[in-house]
Amino acid sequence: MTTVSLSSKDQLTIPRNLLDQLGLTAGSRLQVSVDAQGRLMLVPAHHEPEELFRNHPQVKRVLSLDDMERAIAAAVARQRP
């Protein structure tokens, strides 16, 4: 495990070997959270959520949860011998 220090400007410097291991470069974005044990979690944010849907067609039909459950049950029933 690697230890890092918090600077006087409240910044962390991630060691080069970890940056290389994660494929991070200057400008890379990280998702930050604290887990149930109080650990700081840094996860590479390879995509912003809105980017995932930017070029997808607009939704024209909305299904209720009941409709979705019926469709799933029908698909499962079709796959059974």
MIROFI-662547 format. One record per residue: residue in three letters; residue number from 0; x, y, z of N, C-alpha, C, CB in turn. Coordinates in Angstrom, 1 decimal. Atoms other than C-alpha are relative to their C-alpha. Glycine has a CB too. Layout:
BEGIN
Ala NUM X Y Z X Y Z X Y Z X Y Z
...
//
This chain:
BEGIN
Met 0 0.8 -1.2 0.0 0.0 0.0 0.0 0.9 1.2 0.0 -1.0 0.0 1.2
Thr 1 -0.7 -1.3 0.1 1.2 3.5 -0.8 -0.6 1.1 0.8 0.1 0.4 -1.5
Thr 2 0.5 -1.1 -0.8 0.9 6.5 1.5 0.2 1.3 -0.7 0.7 0.0 1.4
Val 3 -0.2 -1.3 0.6 0.3 10.0 0.2 -0.3 1.0 1.1 -0.9 0.2 -1.3
Ser 4 0.2 -1.0 -1.0 0.2 13.3 2.0 -0.9 1.1 -0.6 1.3 0.7 0.4
Leu 5 0.8 -1.1 0.4 -2.3 16.1 1.8 0.8 1.3 0.1 -1.3 0.1 0.9
Ser 6 -0.8 -1.2 0.0 -0.7 19.4 0.8 -0.7 1.1 0.7 0.3 0.4 -1.5
Ser 7 0.6 -1.1 -0.6 -1.3 22.8 2.3 -1.2 0.6 -0.8 1.1 1.1 0.3
Lys 8 1.1 -0.5 0.9 -3.6 23.5 -0.7 -1.1 -1.1 -0.1 0.5 0.3 -1.4
Asp 9 1.0 1.1 0.0 -5.7 20.3 0.2 0.0 -0.8 -1.3 -1.4 0.6 0.2
Gln 10 -0.2 0.8 1.2 -4.3 18.4 -2.8 0.8 -1.2 0.4 0.7 0.8 -1.1
Leu 11 -0.8 1.3 -0.1 -3.1 14.8 -3.1 0.8 -0.2 -1.2 -1.0 -1.2 0.3
Thr 12 -0.8 0.4 1.2 -0.3 13.7 -5.4 0.0 -1.5 0.0 1.4 0.6 0.1
Ile 13 0.0 1.5 0.2 -0.8 10.2 -6.7 1.3 -0.4 -0.6 -1.3 -0.4 -0.9
Pro 14 -1.3 0.4 0.5 2.5 8.4 -7.2 -0.1 -0.5 -1.5 0.5 -1.1 0.8
Arg 15 -0.1 0.4 1.5 3.5 7.8 -10.9 -0.3 -1.5 -0.2 1.4 0.3 -0.5
Asn 16 0.3 1.4 0.3 3.4 4.0 -10.6 -1.5 -0.3 0.1 0.8 -0.9 1.1
Leu 17 1.4 0.2 0.0 -0.2 4.1 -9.6 -0.7 0.7 -1.2 -0.6 0.6 1.4
Leu 18 0.6 -0.7 1.2 -1.1 6.6 -12.3 0.2 -0.9 -1.3 0.7 1.4 -0.3
Asp 19 -0.3 0.9 1.2 0.6 4.3 -14.9 -0.8 -1.3 0.1 1.5 -0.3 0.0
Gln 20 0.7 1.3 -0.1 -1.1 1.2 -13.5 -1.5 0.2 -0.4 0.1 -0.5 1.5
Leu 21 1.4 -0.3 0.3 -4.5 2.9 -13.9 -0.2 0.7 -1.3 -0.6 0.9 1.1
Gly 22 0.1 -0.6 1.3 -3.7 4.5 -17.2 -0.5 1.5 0.1 -1.0 -0.7 -0.9
Leu 23 0.4 -1.4 -0.2 -4.3 8.1 -15.8 1.1 0.9 -0.5 -0.3 0.2 1.5
Thr 24 -0.9 -1.1 0.5 -2.8 11.2 -17.4 -0.5 1.3 0.5 0.2 -0.1 -1.5
Ala 25 0.4 -1.3 -0.3 -3.0 14.9 -16.8 -1.4 0.3 -0.5 1.0 1.1 -0.4
Gly 26 1.4 -0.3 0.5 -6.7 15.9 -17.0 -0.9 -1.2 0.2 0.0 0.4 -1.4
Ser 27 0.9 1.2 -0.3 -8.0 12.4 -16.1 -1.0 0.4 1.1 0.8 -1.3 0.3
Arg 28 1.0 -0.3 -1.0 -11.2 12.5 -14.1 -0.1 -1.2 0.9 -1.3 0.4 -0.6
Leu 29 0.2 1.1 -1.0 -11.8 10.4 -10.9 -1.3 0.2 0.7 1.2 0.0 1.0
Gln 30 1.2 -0.1 -0.9 -15.0 9.6 -9.1 0.5 -0.3 1.4 -1.1 -1.1 -0.5
Val 31 -0.5 0.1 -1.4 -14.5 10.1 -5.4 -1.1 -0.3 1.0 0.7 1.3 0.4
Ser 32 1.0 0.3 -1.0 -16.4 8.6 -2.5 0.6 -0.6 1.2 -1.1 -1.0 -0.6
Val 33 -0.5 0.6 -1.2 -16.0 7.3 1.0 -0.9 -1.2 0.3 -0.1 1.0 1.3
Asp 34 0.8 1.2 -0.2 -17.0 3.7 1.7 -0.4 -0.2 1.5 0.9 -1.2 -0.4
Ala 35 0.6 0.2 -1.3 -18.7 2.2 4.8 1.1 -0.1 1.1 -0.8 -1.2 0.0
Gln 36 -1.1 0.1 -1.0 -15.3 1.7 6.5 0.8 1.3 0.1 1.0 -1.1 -0.4
Gly 37 -0.6 -1.3 -0.1 -14.4 5.4 6.1 1.2 0.1 -0.9 0.4 0.2 1.4
Arg 38 -1.1 -0.1 1.0 -11.9 4.7 3.2 -0.4 0.9 -1.1 0.4 -1.4 -0.5
Leu 39 0.2 -0.9 1.1 -11.5 7.3 0.5 0.2 -0.9 -1.3 1.0 1.2 0.0
Met 40 -0.1 0.8 1.2 -12.2 5.6 -2.8 0.1 0.9 -1.3 -1.3 -0.9 -0.2
Leu 41 -0.2 -0.7 1.2 -10.9 7.0 -6.1 -0.1 -1.0 -1.1 1.4 0.7 0.0
Val 42 0.2 0.9 1.1 -12.1 5.4 -9.3 0.1 0.8 -1.3 -1.4 -0.7 0.2
Pro 43 -0.1 -0.7 1.2 -11.2 6.4 -12.8 -1.4 0.2 -0.6 1.0 -0.7 -1.0
Ala 44 1.3 -0.3 0.7 -14.2 8.1 -14.5 0.3 0.1 -1.5 -0.6 1.3 0.6
His 45 -0.3 0.0 1.5 -13.7 7.0 -18.1 -1.1 0.7 -0.8 0.2 -1.5 -0.4
His 46 1.1 -0.7 0.7 -17.1 8.4 -19.1 -0.8 0.8 0.9 -0.8 -1.1 -0.8
Glu 47 0.9 -0.8 -0.8 -19.3 11.1 -17.8 -1.4 -0.6 -0.4 0.0 1.5 -0.4
Pro 48 1.3 0.6 0.3 -22.9 9.7 -17.5 -0.7 0.5 -1.2 -0.9 0.1 1.2
Glu 49 0.8 -0.5 1.2 -24.4 12.1 -20.0 0.7 -0.3 -1.3 0.0 1.6 0.2
Glu 50 -0.6 0.4 1.3 -21.8 11.1 -22.6 -0.5 -1.3 -0.5 1.5 0.0 0.2
Leu 51 0.4 1.3 0.4 -23.1 7.6 -22.6 -1.3 0.0 -0.8 -0.2 -0.9 1.3
Phe 52 1.3 -0.1 0.7 -26.5 8.7 -23.9 0.0 1.1 -1.1 -1.1 0.2 1.0
Arg 53 0.0 -1.2 0.8 -25.5 11.7 -26.0 -0.4 -0.3 -1.4 1.4 0.6 -0.1
Asn 54 0.3 0.3 1.3 -25.8 10.0 -29.4 -1.1 -1.0 -0.2 1.2 -0.4 -0.8
His 55 1.0 1.0 0.0 -28.6 7.6 -28.6 -1.3 0.7 -0.5 -0.2 -0.7 1.3
Pro 56 1.3 -0.6 0.4 -32.1 8.2 -30.2 -0.8 0.3 1.3 -0.7 -1.0 -0.9
Gln 57 0.9 -0.4 -1.1 -34.7 9.8 -28.0 -1.0 -1.1 0.2 -0.7 1.4 -0.4
Val 58 0.9 1.0 -0.4 -37.0 7.5 -26.1 -1.4 0.4 -0.5 0.0 -0.2 1.5
Lys 59 1.3 -0.3 0.6 -40.4 7.3 -27.9 -1.1 -0.7 0.8 -0.1 -0.3 -1.4
Arg 60 1.0 0.7 -0.7 -42.2 4.8 -25.7 0.5 -0.3 1.4 -0.3 -1.4 -0.8
Val 61 -0.3 0.2 -1.4 -42.2 4.6 -21.9 -0.8 -1.2 0.5 -0.2 1.2 0.8
Leu 62 0.7 1.1 -0.5 -43.0 1.3 -20.2 -0.1 0.1 1.6 0.7 -1.3 -0.4
Ser 63 0.2 0.0 -1.5 -44.3 0.9 -16.6 0.9 -1.2 0.5 -1.4 -0.2 0.4
Leu 64 -0.7 1.1 -0.6 -42.5 -1.4 -14.2 -0.7 -1.3 -0.3 0.2 0.2 1.5
Asp 65 0.8 1.2 0.3 -45.3 -3.9 -14.7 0.2 -0.5 -1.4 -1.5 0.2 0.3
Asp 66 -0.2 0.3 1.4 -44.9 -3.8 -18.4 1.4 -0.7 -0.2 -0.1 1.2 -0.9
Met 67 -1.3 0.6 0.1 -41.2 -4.5 -18.1 0.1 -1.4 0.6 1.1 1.0 0.7
Glu 68 0.0 1.3 -0.7 -41.7 -7.4 -15.7 -0.7 -1.0 -0.9 -0.7 0.1 1.4
Arg 69 0.8 0.9 0.9 -44.3 -8.9 -18.1 0.9 -0.4 -1.2 -1.3 0.6 -0.5
Ala 70 -0.9 0.2 1.1 -41.8 -8.5 -21.0 1.1 -1.0 0.3 0.5 1.3 -0.6
Ile 71 -1.1 0.9 -0.5 -39.0 -10.2 -19.0 -0.5 -1.4 0.2 0.6 0.6 1.3
Ala 72 0.6 1.3 -0.2 -41.3 -13.0 -18.0 -0.3 -0.7 -1.3 -1.3 0.1 0.9
Ala 73 0.3 0.6 1.3 -42.4 -13.6 -21.6 1.3 -0.4 -0.7 -0.7 1.1 -0.9
Ala 74 -1.2 0.4 0.6 -38.8 -13.6 -22.8 0.6 -1.3 0.6 1.1 1.1 0.1
Val 75 -0.5 1.1 -0.7 -37.8 -16.1 -20.1 -0.8 -1.3 -0.4 -0.1 0.2 1.5
Ala 76 0.9 1.1 0.4 -40.8 -18.3 -21.0 0.3 -0.5 -1.4 -1.5 0.4 0.1
Arg 77 -0.4 0.4 1.4 -39.7 -18.3 -24.7 1.3 -0.8 0.0 0.1 1.2 -0.9
Gln 78 -1.3 0.7 0.0 -36.2 -19.5 -23.8 -0.1 -1.4 0.7 1.0 0.8 0.7
Arg 79 0.1 1.3 -0.7 -37.4 -22.5 -21.7 -0.5 -1.0 -1.0 -1.0 0.1 1.2
Pro 80 0.3 1.1 1.0 -37.6 -25.8 -23.6 -1.4 -0.6 0.2 0.9 -1.2 0.1
//
